[in-house]
Amino acid sequence: MKIDEDALKNFQNSKFNFVDAKGNDVDFSNLSDDVKYTLRDGDAIVQDDMSVKDVVDTINDEYGAELNV
């Protein structure tokens, strides 16, 4: 699974972030199937217990779409 570079930049510039189960920031170049991830908005949990596929799909789907203006 690959995260689109533009989508990742857009995500990193958003108000959301991913952390691992220990609350550490996620290294997107080193995602692991052995770890569950949490999507946060500041300190508030948006979605918990996410797999690598969930993380990649969320970033690519939500932040990789092109806008027609």
Backbone as a chain_set.jsonl record, in Angstrom:
{"seq": "MKIDEDALKNFQNSKFNFVDAKGNDVDFSNLSDDVKYTLRDGDAIVQDDMSVKDVVDTINDEYGAELNV", "coords": {"N": [[0.83, -1.179, 0.0], [0.433, 2.191, -0.766], [0.948, 5.532, 0.121], [-0.246, 8.413, -1.357], [1.861, 11.047, -2.306], [1.132, 13.801, -2.481], [-1.341, 13.724, -1.211], [-0.525, 12.997, 1.368], [0.969, 15.268, 2.113], [-1.082, 17.172, 2.122], [-2.661, 16.1, 4.174], [-0.895, 16.306, 6.356], [-0.833, 19.022, 6.634], [-3.274, 19.544, 7.633], [-5.72, 19.774, 10.335], [-5.745, 17.368, 11.577], [-4.242, 14.347, 12.932], [-2.359, 11.265, 13.058], [-1.76, 8.835, 15.556], [0.1, 6.272, 17.295], [-0.652, 3.382, 19.364], [0.613, 4.082, 21.7], [0.501, 6.763, 21.732], [2.357, 8.085, 20.238], [3.585, 10.085, 17.515], [3.007, 9.188, 14.098], [5.185, 7.496, 11.891], [5.015, 7.74, 8.655], [6.411, 6.443, 6.678], [7.007, 4.068, 7.714], [4.894, 2.255, 8.427], [3.12, -0.272, 10.232], [1.653, -3.506, 10.199], [1.307, -4.633, 12.613], [0.572, -2.757, 14.412], [-1.941, -0.694, 15.835], [-3.712, 2.212, 14.911], [-4.653, 5.615, 15.703], [-6.832, 8.147, 14.728], [-6.735, 11.544, 15.223], [-8.143, 14.696, 16.237], [-6.626, 17.243, 17.258], [-6.626, 16.761, 20.664], [-8.815, 15.183, 20.706], [-10.316, 12.079, 19.957], [-10.983, 10.834, 16.805], [-11.259, 8.511, 15.267], [-10.603, 5.228, 16.283], [-8.426, 2.352, 16.711], [-7.432, 1.646, 14.139], [-6.325, 0.05, 11.157], [-3.35, -0.427, 9.083], [-4.215, -0.309, 6.428], [-6.582, 1.157, 6.758], [-5.51, 3.634, 7.559], [-3.957, 4.398, 5.298], [-5.97, 4.404, 3.302], [-7.691, 6.398, 4.335], [-6.08, 8.731, 4.236], [-5.402, 8.854, 1.463], [-7.967, 8.866, 0.252], [-9.349, 11.012, 1.454], [-7.66, 13.217, 1.324], [-6.357, 13.231, -1.079], [-7.883, 13.733, -3.247], [-8.638, 15.493, -6.212], [-9.613, 18.838, -6.683], [-12.252, 20.216, -8.467], [-12.474, 23.284, -9.833]], "CA": [[0.0, 0.0, 0.0], [1.246, 3.399, -0.914], [0.279, 6.8, 0.371], [0.035, 9.426, -2.354], [2.689, 12.11, -1.703], [0.345, 15.029, -2.348], [-2.355, 13.484, -0.178], [0.158, 13.033, 2.658], [1.276, 16.678, 2.408], [-2.35, 17.809, 2.475], [-3.048, 15.601, 5.497], [0.009, 16.858, 7.36], [-1.174, 20.434, 6.787], [-4.623, 19.639, 8.185], [-5.771, 19.805, 11.8], [-5.79, 15.988, 12.062], [-2.999, 13.578, 12.95], [-2.432, 9.875, 13.481], [-0.823, 8.395, 16.589], [0.034, 4.842, 17.571], [-1.315, 3.045, 20.628], [1.325, 4.731, 22.805], [0.347, 8.209, 21.592], [3.468, 8.646, 19.463], [3.304, 10.444, 16.127], [3.213, 8.082, 13.172], [6.159, 7.599, 10.807], [4.255, 7.207, 7.525], [7.275, 5.607, 5.839], [7.271, 2.838, 8.456], [3.649, 1.748, 9.014], [3.212, -1.692, 10.548], [0.402, -4.242, 10.395], [1.264, -5.06, 14.012], [0.212, -1.601, 15.23], [-3.229, -0.052, 15.589], [-3.534, 3.654, 14.853], [-5.777, 6.455, 16.097], [-6.946, 9.43, 14.056], [-7.118, 12.547, 16.221], [-8.335, 16.114, 15.94], [-6.067, 17.748, 18.512], [-6.639, 15.684, 21.656], [-10.049, 14.403, 20.551], [-10.218, 10.899, 19.1], [-11.961, 10.793, 15.727], [-11.455, 7.082, 15.007], [-9.62, 4.437, 17.006], [-8.237, 0.958, 16.315], [-7.34, 1.616, 12.688], [-5.247, -0.748, 10.568], [-2.539, 0.281, 8.095], [-5.09, -0.07, 5.275], [-7.472, 2.269, 7.125], [-4.704, 4.863, 7.556], [-3.627, 4.715, 3.907], [-7.21, 4.749, 2.603], [-8.176, 7.679, 4.842], [-5.25, 9.814, 3.697], [-5.546, 8.924, 0.006], [-9.344, 9.186, -0.135], [-9.812, 12.308, 1.979], [-6.724, 14.32, 1.063], [-5.727, 13.075, -2.378], [-8.814, 14.058, -4.308], [-8.439, 16.77, -6.878], [-10.784, 19.69, -6.635], [-12.618, 20.879, -9.715], [-12.89, 24.654, -9.484]], "C": [[0.874, 1.241, 0.0], [0.387, 4.622, -0.642], [0.727, 7.786, -0.698], [0.774, 10.597, -1.694], [1.906, 13.41, -1.491], [-0.71, 14.885, -1.262], [-1.729, 13.559, 1.207], [0.49, 14.474, 3.053], [0.012, 17.411, 2.847], [-2.806, 17.382, 3.866], [-2.199, 16.241, 6.583], [-0.238, 18.344, 7.596], [-2.576, 20.633, 7.365], [-4.563, 19.677, 9.715], [-5.74, 18.399, 12.407], [-4.39, 15.383, 12.121], [-3.279, 12.153, 13.38], [-1.4, 9.645, 14.58], [-0.939, 6.888, 16.728], [-0.598, 4.624, 18.944], [-0.654, 3.705, 21.836], [1.224, 6.253, 22.739], [1.469, 8.882, 20.829], [3.015, 9.012, 18.056], [3.702, 9.292, 15.213], [4.268, 8.437, 12.132], [5.506, 6.932, 9.595], [5.098, 6.367, 6.58], [7.541, 4.255, 6.501], [6.004, 2.349, 9.169], [3.746, 0.243, 9.196], [1.83, -2.304, 10.735], [0.234, -4.678, 11.844], [0.776, -3.957, 14.948], [-1.177, -1.125, 14.842], [-3.04, 1.446, 15.739], [-4.815, 4.382, 15.244], [-5.708, 7.764, 15.33], [-7.464, 10.432, 15.074], [-7.302, 13.92, 15.583], [-7.902, 16.823, 17.213], [-5.988, 16.602, 19.51], [-7.859, 14.781, 21.527], [-9.838, 13.252, 19.579], [-11.351, 10.93, 18.083], [-12.299, 9.345, 15.406], [-10.291, 6.328, 15.616], [-9.485, 3.062, 16.361], [-8.19, 0.785, 14.795], [-6.137, 0.792, 12.228], [-4.442, 0.12, 9.603], [-3.397, 0.63, 6.879], [-6.027, 1.1, 5.556], [-6.737, 3.613, 7.049], [-4.444, 5.311, 6.118], [-4.878, 5.153, 3.15], [-7.746, 6.105, 3.047], [-7.397, 8.832, 4.234], [-5.464, 9.961, 2.187], [-6.94, 9.388, -0.408], [-9.755, 10.592, 0.275], [-8.925, 13.475, 1.568], [-6.066, 14.25, -0.307], [-6.625, 13.446, -3.533], [-8.5, 15.418, -4.914], [-9.738, 17.542, -6.825], [-11.018, 20.303, -8.01], [-13.163, 22.257, -9.359], [-13.41, 25.367, -10.717]], "O": [[1.901, 1.315, 0.674], [-0.746, 4.728, -1.112], [1.923, 7.975, -0.921], [0.355, 11.081, -0.643], [2.013, 14.039, -0.438], [-0.946, 15.812, -0.488], [-2.327, 14.12, 2.126], [0.308, 14.853, 4.21], [0.027, 18.172, 3.814], [-3.282, 18.206, 4.648], [-2.72, 16.67, 7.612], [0.113, 18.868, 8.653], [-3.013, 21.768, 7.561], [-3.484, 19.618, 10.306], [-5.711, 18.259, 13.63], [-3.471, 15.848, 11.446], [-4.309, 11.866, 13.99], [-0.3, 10.196, 14.535], [-1.942, 6.293, 16.333], [-1.024, 5.575, 19.6], [-1.288, 3.868, 22.879], [1.788, 6.954, 23.579], [1.536, 10.11, 20.774], [2.167, 8.336, 17.473], [4.614, 8.524, 15.518], [4.255, 9.529, 11.563], [5.449, 5.705, 9.514], [4.546, 5.643, 5.752], [8.215, 3.4, 5.927], [6.032, 2.064, 10.366], [4.387, -0.441, 8.398], [0.949, -1.702, 11.348], [-0.864, -5.053, 12.257], [0.587, -4.192, 16.141], [-1.548, -1.148, 13.668], [-2.287, 1.896, 16.602], [-5.914, 3.84, 15.132], [-4.664, 8.415, 15.284], [-8.494, 10.21, 15.711], [-6.71, 14.25, 14.555], [-8.696, 16.991, 18.138], [-5.355, 15.583, 19.236], [-7.928, 13.732, 22.168], [-9.255, 13.428, 18.509], [-12.523, 11.039, 18.442], [-13.47, 8.985, 15.286], [-9.136, 6.733, 15.485], [-10.33, 2.658, 15.562], [-8.828, -0.11, 14.241], [-5.07, 0.836, 12.84], [-4.807, 1.265, 9.338], [-3.314, 1.743, 6.36], [-6.243, 1.943, 4.686], [-7.273, 4.598, 6.541], [-4.684, 6.467, 5.768], [-4.854, 6.157, 2.439], [-8.21, 6.884, 2.214], [-7.989, 9.805, 3.767], [-5.682, 11.067, 1.694], [-7.08, 10.209, -1.315], [-10.437, 11.285, -0.479], [-9.399, 14.607, 1.474], [-5.288, 15.137, -0.656], [-6.182, 13.474, -4.681], [-8.144, 16.364, -4.212], [-10.824, 16.97, -6.912], [-10.101, 20.838, -8.633], [-14.178, 22.381, -8.674], [-13.809, 26.529, -10.636]]}, "num_chains": 1, "name": "protein.A"}
